Amino acid sequence: MLGEWFDATSSLMAFCKKSQADKRDVLIFQHTLVRLVSLLNATVLMELAAGSGLDKPETRAFELELIDAEGIDRESLMTINQTHDKVELIFQWIQQLIVESQCHQIFSVAPPVLSRSFQE
């Protein structure tokens, strides 16, 4: 699962290579994507640890490193903290980010090629 997310993230980064969009918008997309995927990975690992009964996720969560968590706005972090379906929420945010970025022409590939990132 984590390998598939890496592949999808890597593909999305590559799809921006020849983007005609403003470079700042491309960088904002890329940085947001990496932050969310990092958060998604950590959240999945915490849920797996909680399911094993070996660790207390509320204390272990602070031991995992995230990529620039401060780059995620406070309201979003509070929302994640308050919801029971953390993984599903973050995954939905990633999908919304991709769709919004496609509308802003961040990607330099045809939509059928872009759709492969959703399949991973």
N, C-alpha and C positions, 0 to 999 in steps of 0.2 A: 504494500500500500504506500509506504513512504517513498519507495523508488518510483512509483507511478506519479506521485505528486512532484517529485524532482523532475521527471521527464516532462510533465506538463508545464511546469514553471520554466524549465530550460527552453522548451519550444516557444512559449509565449515571449520570452526574452529575445529569442532569435527572430520572431515574427515582427519585432519592432525595428530591426536593423536598418531597413531602408524606408522607414516611415517618413511621410511628408508632413506630419504634424509637428507642432512646435516642440523643440527638444526638451523644454522644461516640462511639458505635458507628458512626454514619453518617460522622462525620469521620474515624475510623480507616480505614474502607473507602475513602473518597474519597482520602485522602492516600496510602494504600498503592497504590491503583490508579494514581495519577499517577506515583508513584515507579517502579512496575514498567513502565509504558508508556514512561517516559523511558529507563529502562534497556534496554528492548526496542529502542527506536529507535536508541540508541547502539550496541547490540550488532549490529544489522543493518547499520548503516553501517560498523562495523569489519570485519564479514565481507565486505562488498562491497569495501572498500578492500584487504583482504588478497587477495581473488580477482583484483583488477586487477593485482597485482604491483607497484603503484606505491609503496606505503607498507608500513612494518613495523607491523602492528597493535599489537604489544606496547608500542610507544612512542607511537603516535598515539592510543591509547585514552585516555591521560591528558589529551589536548587537548580532548576533548568534554566539554561541560558536562552534568551530570545534575541533575535536580531532587531535591535533598535525599537524596543517596545514603547519607548517614549514618543516615537513617531506616530503612534496610534492615539487618536484623540481620547481624552478622559471619559467622555460620555460613552463611547463604544466599549472601552474597557470595563466601565461600570455595568453596561448592559450584559456583557459576557459573564461577568461575575454573578449577576443576578439570575441568569437563565439556567434552567436545568439542561437544556439541549445545546450545550456550548459548541460541540463539533459541528452540528448541523447548521447553527447560526453562522459560524465562521466560514464554512463551506459555501453557504448561500451568499455571503458577502463577497467571496472570491468570484463566484459566478456573476454577480451583479457588476463587479468591477470590470470583468472581461467584456460583458455586454455594453456597458457604458463606454468603455474604451474603444470598442468597435465603432460605435456611433460617432466618436470623435476622430476616427481614422488613425488611431494609434498604430494599428497593424498594417503591414505592407504585404499581406497575403490575402488570397481570395477567401471568402467565408467558408467554403467547403473544407479548406485546409485548416482554418482556424477552429472549426468545429471539432477537430481531432483532440484539441486540448480538453474539451468537455468529456470526451470518451475515456480519457486517462484519469 
